C-alpha cells in the first residue's frame, strides 16, 4: 500500500473513532507521529485534492490554550481548545466527543530542538537564537522552498489527526532580530502561503499577533490570536476580525502588571474572547466573569 493511501485511510479511521461518551477516556496507546508524517522528500499528498470547506468560527467563542505540556486538562469548559500538534490522539478525540473544536499549535517561524523533525531543517534556514526561549532559533521564512516540505508535513499531520484549525506561532517575525534581513513583504508572502496550504487541507487558520498585517489578512484568515494586546493597548487593531464576524482569542499573561478585570471589561466591549494565562501556558487559566 502506498504511503499516501495509508495516510488517507488512517486519517479517515481516526476521524471516525470518537469516544461514545463525554467522560474522559484514558490514552491506552500513543500514535507514532512518524507513521502519520509524509516523507519530506515527496510532494504533499493533500495538494492533489484540495479541500473546499473548513471550520469558520464566529466571534464570542470561549477558549482554552494549553501548550506547556502534552497532558491536557480536558475538563475545562470552553468552546475551543488550542493544543500542541503532538498531543495523543485520544485527547483530540475526547475533546471532539465533548463538542469542542480543536486548534493545532505549530511554530512556523522558529526551529525547536525538541521536535521530532528538528533534523530535517537545513542549516542555512536557521538563524539567531530566539531570545528568552531556550532551544529555539529563528527561521529564514524567505526560503519557503526549503521550509515547505517540513511545514507541509506538519499540516498534513494536523489534518490526519482531525484538528479543526491551526495556530501558526511566530508568524510575526520580520521585526525581530532573526539574523536575516526579513521584510514586511517577506512575512506577508509567508502568511498568505500558510493560509493557502492550511485551507487546502480543510483547516481553518488563525493570524497570530502581527497586527500591522490585519488589513491584508482579515479576509483570508479565519480568526486571530493575540498575546498581551490589552496590556500594550493594541487590542483595537484586531477589530476588523470582529467586524468580519470572526473571533479574536486574546490572552493576557500573569507576568506583566495590569488589571485583568479592566482588560475583561474592554474585552467585552470589543467582543473579544479574553483569558489570563501563565507564560508557560499550562492548564491554569482565568476567564472573564
SESETI-324851 format. One record per residue (C-alpha): residue number from 1; y, x negated, z; residue in one letter. Coordinates in nm, 3 decimals. Example, Ala and Ser with C-alpha at 12.3 -4.5 7.8 and 13.67 -1.06 7.14 Angstrom:
% SESETI-324851
+-----+---------+---------+---------+---+
:   k :   north :    east :      up : r :
+-----+---------+---------+---------+---+
:   1 :  -0.450 :  -1.230 :   0.780 : A :
:   2 :  -0.106 :  -1.367 :   0.714 : S :
+-----+---------+---------+---------+---+
% end
This chain:
% SESETI-324851
+-----+---------+---------+---------+---+
:   k :   north :    east :      up : r :
+-----+---------+---------+---------+---+
:   1 :   0.000 :   0.000 :   0.000 : X :
:   2 :   0.347 :  -0.136 :  -0.086 : X :
:   3 :   0.597 :  -0.229 :   0.186 : X :
:   4 :   0.841 :   0.036 :   0.058 : X :
:   5 :   0.580 :   0.314 :   0.069 : X :
:   6 :   0.463 :   0.205 :   0.413 : X :
:   7 :   0.822 :   0.219 :   0.541 : X :
:   8 :   0.887 :   0.563 :   0.398 : X :
:   9 :   0.561 :   0.706 :   0.535 : X :
:  10 :   0.630 :   0.556 :   0.878 : X :
:  11 :   0.984 :   0.696 :   0.874 : X :
:  12 :   0.852 :   1.046 :   0.800 : X :
:  13 :   0.591 :   1.014 :   1.076 : X :
:  14 :   0.848 :   0.905 :   1.335 : X :
:  15 :   1.090 :   1.182 :   1.249 : X :
:  16 :   0.817 :   1.444 :   1.270 : X :
:  17 :   0.671 :   1.336 :   1.606 : X :
:  18 :   0.918 :   1.459 :   1.866 : X :
:  19 :   0.809 :   1.535 :   2.226 : X :
:  20 :   0.724 :   1.902 :   2.274 : X :
:  21 :   0.940 :   1.950 :   2.585 : X :
:  22 :   1.272 :   1.835 :   2.728 : X :
:  23 :   1.108 :   1.643 :   3.013 : X :
:  24 :   1.129 :   1.263 :   2.989 : X :
:  25 :   0.840 :   1.107 :   2.803 : X :
:  26 :   0.725 :   0.759 :   2.911 : X :
:  27 :   0.719 :   0.496 :   2.640 : X :
:  28 :   0.349 :   0.407 :   2.622 : X :
:  29 :   0.380 :   0.192 :   2.313 : X :
:  30 :   0.660 :  -0.002 :   2.152 : X :
:  31 :   0.701 :  -0.012 :   1.776 : X :
:  32 :   0.730 :  -0.365 :   1.646 : X :
:  33 :   1.058 :  -0.397 :   1.459 : X :
:  34 :   0.904 :  -0.643 :   1.214 : X :
:  35 :   0.677 :  -0.369 :   1.080 : X :
:  36 :   0.975 :  -0.149 :   1.002 : X :
:  37 :   1.223 :  -0.406 :   0.877 : X :
:  38 :   1.222 :  -0.455 :   0.498 : X :
:  39 :   1.193 :  -0.805 :   0.362 : X :
:  40 :   1.536 :  -0.961 :   0.333 : X :
:  41 :   1.429 :  -1.125 :   0.007 : X :
:  42 :   1.389 :  -0.790 :  -0.171 : X :
:  43 :   1.641 :  -0.520 :  -0.267 : X :
:  44 :   1.667 :  -0.237 :  -0.014 : X :
:  45 :   1.418 :   0.035 :  -0.099 : X :
:  46 :   1.656 :   0.307 :   0.010 : X :
:  47 :   1.904 :   0.219 :  -0.264 : X :
:  48 :   1.669 :   0.381 :  -0.516 : X :
:  49 :   1.711 :   0.738 :  -0.389 : X :
:  50 :   2.044 :   0.760 :  -0.204 : X :
:  51 :   2.090 :   1.045 :   0.041 : X :
:  52 :   2.340 :   1.318 :  -0.034 : X :
:  53 :   2.362 :   1.468 :   0.316 : X :
:  54 :   2.425 :   1.327 :   0.661 : X :
:  55 :   2.550 :   1.440 :   1.001 : X :
:  56 :   2.915 :   1.546 :   1.012 : X :
:  57 :   3.016 :   1.552 :   1.381 : X :
:  58 :   3.306 :   1.768 :   1.495 : X :
:  59 :   3.589 :   1.691 :   1.735 : X :
:  60 :   3.530 :   1.760 :   2.103 : X :
:  61 :   3.168 :   1.646 :   2.137 : X :
:  62 :   3.073 :   1.474 :   2.463 : X :
:  63 :   2.912 :   1.131 :   2.454 : X :
:  64 :   2.734 :   0.857 :   2.643 : X :
:  65 :   2.745 :   0.490 :   2.544 : X :
:  66 :   2.478 :   0.256 :   2.680 : X :
:  67 :   2.433 :  -0.080 :   2.507 : X :
:  68 :   2.390 :  -0.317 :   2.800 : X :
:  69 :   2.012 :  -0.275 :   2.821 : X :
:  70 :   1.726 :  -0.101 :   2.642 : X :
:  71 :   1.614 :   0.112 :   2.939 : X :
:  72 :   1.824 :   0.416 :   2.853 : X :
:  73 :   1.907 :   0.680 :   3.113 : X :
:  74 :   1.830 :   0.995 :   2.914 : X :
:  75 :   1.923 :   1.233 :   3.198 : X :
:  76 :   2.298 :   1.227 :   3.136 : X :
:  77 :   2.441 :   1.547 :   2.987 : X :
:  78 :   2.605 :   1.451 :   2.659 : X :
:  79 :   2.601 :   1.584 :   2.304 : X :
:  80 :   2.581 :   1.233 :   2.159 : X :
:  81 :   2.417 :   0.909 :   2.275 : X :
:  82 :   2.527 :   0.573 :   2.133 : X :
:  83 :   2.246 :   0.321 :   2.194 : X :
:  84 :   2.112 :  -0.006 :   2.055 : X :
:  85 :   1.907 :  -0.023 :   1.735 : X :
:  86 :   1.620 :  -0.191 :   1.917 : X :
:  87 :   1.551 :   0.070 :   2.186 : X :
:  88 :   1.197 :   0.203 :   2.199 : X :
:  89 :   1.119 :   0.481 :   1.953 : X :
:  90 :   1.019 :   0.715 :   2.237 : X :
:  91 :   1.378 :   0.714 :   2.367 : X :
:  92 :   1.520 :   0.829 :   2.035 : X :
:  93 :   1.253 :   1.098 :   2.007 : X :
:  94 :   1.319 :   1.219 :   2.361 : X :
:  95 :   1.693 :   1.246 :   2.302 : X :
:  96 :   1.635 :   1.440 :   1.981 : X :
:  97 :   1.395 :   1.672 :   2.164 : X :
:  98 :   1.679 :   1.742 :   2.407 : X :
:  99 :   1.911 :   1.832 :   2.119 : X :
: 100 :   2.117 :   1.511 :   2.133 : X :
: 101 :   2.250 :   1.327 :   1.831 : X :
: 102 :   2.186 :   0.953 :   1.846 : X :
: 103 :   2.407 :   0.673 :   1.712 : X :
: 104 :   2.255 :   0.336 :   1.619 : X :
: 105 :   2.455 :   0.040 :   1.753 : X :
: 106 :   2.457 :  -0.277 :   1.543 : X :
: 107 :   2.702 :  -0.565 :   1.526 : X :
: 108 :   2.821 :  -0.621 :   1.170 : X :
: 109 :   3.090 :  -0.882 :   1.236 : X :
: 110 :   2.914 :  -1.115 :   1.475 : X :
: 111 :   2.591 :  -1.313 :   1.496 : X :
: 112 :   2.397 :  -1.265 :   1.820 : X :
: 113 :   2.146 :  -1.529 :   1.928 : X :
: 114 :   1.910 :  -1.277 :   2.094 : X :
: 115 :   1.841 :  -1.062 :   1.785 : X :
: 116 :   1.502 :  -1.080 :   1.609 : X :
: 117 :   1.671 :  -1.150 :   1.274 : X :
: 118 :   1.900 :  -1.425 :   1.405 : X :
: 119 :   1.732 :  -1.697 :   1.199 : X :
: 120 :   1.795 :  -1.513 :   0.874 : X :
: 121 :   2.171 :  -1.576 :   0.878 : X :
: 122 :   2.273 :  -1.870 :   0.655 : X :
: 123 :   2.463 :  -2.141 :   0.839 : X :
: 124 :   2.763 :  -2.104 :   0.609 : X :
: 125 :   2.837 :  -1.747 :   0.728 : X :
: 126 :   2.852 :  -1.847 :   1.098 : X :
: 127 :   3.199 :  -1.907 :   1.232 : X :
: 128 :   3.355 :  -1.983 :   1.569 : X :
: 129 :   3.214 :  -1.868 :   1.900 : X :
: 130 :   3.315 :  -1.515 :   1.996 : X :
: 131 :   3.537 :  -1.586 :   2.295 : X :
: 132 :   3.412 :  -1.414 :   2.608 : X :
: 133 :   3.069 :  -1.322 :   2.472 : X :
: 134 :   2.808 :  -1.593 :   2.519 : X :
: 135 :   2.563 :  -1.632 :   2.233 : X :
: 136 :   2.785 :  -1.466 :   1.971 : X :
: 137 :   2.963 :  -1.615 :   1.671 : X :
: 138 :   3.190 :  -1.454 :   1.417 : X :
: 139 :   3.063 :  -1.389 :   1.064 : X :
: 140 :   3.228 :  -1.456 :   0.730 : X :
: 141 :   3.239 :  -1.098 :   0.605 : X :
: 142 :   3.370 :  -1.212 :   0.266 : X :
: 143 :   3.018 :  -1.330 :   0.183 : X :
: 144 :   2.872 :  -0.982 :   0.157 : X :
: 145 :   2.605 :  -1.102 :  -0.086 : X :
: 146 :   2.460 :  -1.328 :   0.187 : X :
: 147 :   2.501 :  -1.078 :   0.470 : X :
: 148 :   2.377 :  -0.777 :   0.274 : X :
: 149 :   2.000 :  -0.841 :   0.297 : X :
: 150 :   2.022 :  -0.871 :   0.677 : X :
: 151 :   2.262 :  -0.584 :   0.742 : X :
: 152 :   2.087 :  -0.353 :   0.497 : X :
: 153 :   1.757 :  -0.424 :   0.670 : X :
: 154 :   1.919 :  -0.316 :   0.996 : X :
: 155 :   2.049 :   0.003 :   0.837 : X :
: 156 :   1.704 :   0.067 :   0.694 : X :
: 157 :   1.564 :   0.034 :   1.046 : X :
: 158 :   1.827 :   0.275 :   1.183 : X :
: 159 :   1.716 :   0.523 :   0.917 : X :
: 160 :   1.345 :   0.467 :   0.972 : X :
: 161 :   1.376 :   0.523 :   1.348 : X :
: 162 :   1.553 :   0.854 :   1.291 : X :
: 163 :   1.904 :   0.774 :   1.412 : X :
: 164 :   2.176 :   1.016 :   1.303 : X :
: 165 :   2.460 :   0.766 :   1.267 : X :
: 166 :   2.560 :   0.403 :   1.300 : X :
: 167 :   2.822 :   0.224 :   1.508 : X :
: 168 :   2.927 :  -0.093 :   1.319 : X :
: 169 :   3.061 :  -0.307 :   1.601 : X :
: 170 :   3.307 :  -0.590 :   1.535 : X :
: 171 :   3.417 :  -0.447 :   1.201 : X :
: 172 :   3.769 :  -0.520 :   1.329 : X :
: 173 :   3.767 :  -0.891 :   1.258 : X :
: 174 :   4.045 :  -1.034 :   1.043 : X :
: 175 :   4.294 :  -1.058 :   1.333 : X :
: 176 :   4.052 :  -1.270 :   1.539 : X :
: 177 :   4.010 :  -1.648 :   1.544 : X :
: 178 :   3.689 :  -1.647 :   1.343 : X :
: 179 :   3.712 :  -1.985 :   1.173 : X :
: 180 :   3.754 :  -1.814 :   0.835 : X :
: 181 :   4.076 :  -1.713 :   0.653 : X :
: 182 :   3.989 :  -1.343 :   0.657 : X :
: 183 :   4.244 :  -1.087 :   0.539 : X :
: 184 :   4.315 :  -0.717 :   0.577 : X :
: 185 :   4.167 :  -0.660 :   0.232 : X :
: 186 :   3.851 :  -0.853 :   0.322 : X :
: 187 :   3.800 :  -0.627 :   0.622 : X :
: 188 :   3.871 :  -0.312 :   0.421 : X :
: 189 :   3.627 :  -0.410 :   0.146 : X :
: 190 :   3.361 :  -0.477 :   0.407 : X :
: 191 :   3.427 :  -0.144 :   0.582 : X :
: 192 :   3.401 :   0.053 :   0.258 : X :
: 193 :   3.078 :  -0.125 :   0.168 : X :
: 194 :   2.929 :  -0.045 :   0.509 : X :
: 195 :   3.019 :   0.323 :   0.480 : X :
: 196 :   2.867 :   0.349 :   0.135 : X :
: 197 :   2.542 :   0.186 :   0.246 : X :
: 198 :   2.517 :   0.399 :   0.562 : X :
: 199 :   2.571 :   0.719 :   0.369 : X :
: 200 :   2.309 :   0.621 :   0.112 : X :
: 201 :   2.061 :   0.621 :   0.399 : X :
: 202 :   2.168 :   0.960 :   0.531 : X :
: 203 :   2.353 :   0.804 :   0.825 : X :
: 204 :   2.697 :   0.904 :   0.946 : X :
: 205 :   2.917 :   0.606 :   1.031 : X :
: 206 :   3.199 :   0.556 :   1.279 : X :
: 207 :   3.513 :   0.349 :   1.249 : X :
: 208 :   3.509 :   0.104 :   1.542 : X :
: 209 :   3.868 :   0.034 :   1.654 : X :
: 210 :   4.063 :  -0.117 :   1.356 : X :
: 211 :   4.343 :   0.138 :   1.393 : X :
: 212 :   4.556 :  -0.019 :   1.121 : X :
: 213 :   4.300 :   0.093 :   0.862 : X :
: 214 :   4.274 :   0.458 :   0.964 : X :
: 215 :   4.464 :   0.581 :   0.660 : X :
: 216 :   4.217 :   0.413 :   0.424 : X :
: 217 :   3.903 :   0.507 :   0.617 : X :
: 218 :   3.956 :   0.852 :   0.772 : X :
: 219 :   3.843 :   1.039 :   0.462 : X :
: 220 :   3.532 :   0.820 :   0.429 : X :
: 221 :   3.415 :   0.753 :   0.784 : X :
: 222 :   3.270 :   1.038 :   0.989 : X :
: 223 :   3.409 :   0.966 :   1.337 : X :
: 224 :   3.588 :   0.692 :   1.532 : X :
: 225 :   3.502 :   0.489 :   1.842 : X :
: 226 :   3.779 :   0.321 :   2.040 : X :
: 227 :   3.800 :   0.082 :   2.333 : X :
: 228 :   4.094 :   0.077 :   2.577 : X :
: 229 :   4.316 :   0.266 :   2.334 : X :
: 230 :   4.476 :   0.469 :   2.614 : X :
: 231 :   4.539 :   0.155 :   2.818 : X :
: 232 :   4.706 :  -0.016 :   2.522 : X :
: 233 :   4.888 :   0.303 :   2.417 : X :
: 234 :   4.725 :   0.309 :   2.074 : X :
: 235 :   4.532 :   0.635 :   2.101 : X :
: 236 :   4.763 :   0.840 :   1.880 : X :
: 237 :   4.692 :   0.604 :   1.589 : X :
: 238 :   4.348 :   0.766 :   1.569 : X :
: 239 :   4.482 :   1.123 :   1.549 : X :
: 240 :   4.412 :   1.152 :   1.174 : X :
: 241 :   4.044 :   1.179 :   1.266 : X :
: 242 :   4.111 :   1.476 :   1.494 : X :
: 243 :   4.334 :   1.632 :   1.229 : X :
: 244 :   4.043 :   1.599 :   0.987 : X :
: 245 :   3.814 :   1.775 :   1.238 : X :
: 246 :   3.627 :   1.454 :   1.322 : X :
: 247 :   3.568 :   1.325 :   1.676 : X :
: 248 :   3.724 :   1.024 :   1.841 : X :
: 249 :   3.485 :   0.883 :   2.101 : X :
: 250 :   3.718 :   0.695 :   2.335 : X :
: 251 :   3.602 :   0.451 :   2.603 : X :
: 252 :   3.824 :   0.300 :   2.872 : X :
: 253 :   3.694 :   0.014 :   3.088 : X :
: 254 :   3.695 :  -0.033 :   3.464 : X :
: 255 :   3.803 :  -0.398 :   3.446 : X :
: 256 :   4.153 :  -0.304 :   3.333 : X :
: 257 :   4.411 :  -0.135 :   3.556 : X :
: 258 :   4.517 :   0.215 :   3.476 : X :
: 259 :   4.491 :   0.574 :   3.591 : X :
: 260 :   4.181 :   0.724 :   3.431 : X :
: 261 :   4.289 :   1.073 :   3.534 : X :
: 262 :   4.611 :   1.022 :   3.341 : X :
: 263 :   4.409 :   0.892 :   3.045 : X :
: 264 :   4.196 :   1.206 :   3.068 : X :
: 265 :   4.499 :   1.433 :   3.057 : X :
: 266 :   4.621 :   1.255 :   2.745 : X :
: 267 :   4.273 :   1.271 :   2.600 : X :
: 268 :   4.260 :   1.647 :   2.647 : X :
: 269 :   4.595 :   1.685 :   2.474 : X :
: 270 :   4.468 :   1.486 :   2.176 : X :
: 271 :   4.118 :   1.644 :   2.184 : X :
: 272 :   3.954 :   1.302 :   2.217 : X :
: 273 :   3.615 :   1.256 :   2.385 : X :
: 274 :   3.703 :   1.010 :   2.663 : X :
: 275 :   3.478 :   0.831 :   2.911 : X :
: 276 :   3.519 :   0.549 :   3.161 : X :
: 277 :   3.265 :   0.264 :   3.135 : X :
: 278 :   3.193 :  -0.075 :   3.284 : X :
: 279 :   3.246 :  -0.357 :   3.034 : X :
: 280 :   2.873 :  -0.434 :   3.033 : X :
: 281 :   2.800 :  -0.082 :   2.901 : X :
: 282 :   2.515 :   0.001 :   3.135 : X :
: 283 :   2.424 :   0.364 :   3.209 : X :
: 284 :   2.713 :   0.428 :   3.451 : X :
: 285 :   3.000 :   0.641 :   3.327 : X :
: 286 :   3.273 :   0.869 :   3.448 : X :
: 287 :   3.378 :   1.168 :   3.242 : X :
: 288 :   3.695 :   1.372 :   3.230 : X :
: 289 :   3.654 :   1.678 :   3.453 : X :
+-----+---------+---------+---------+---+
% end
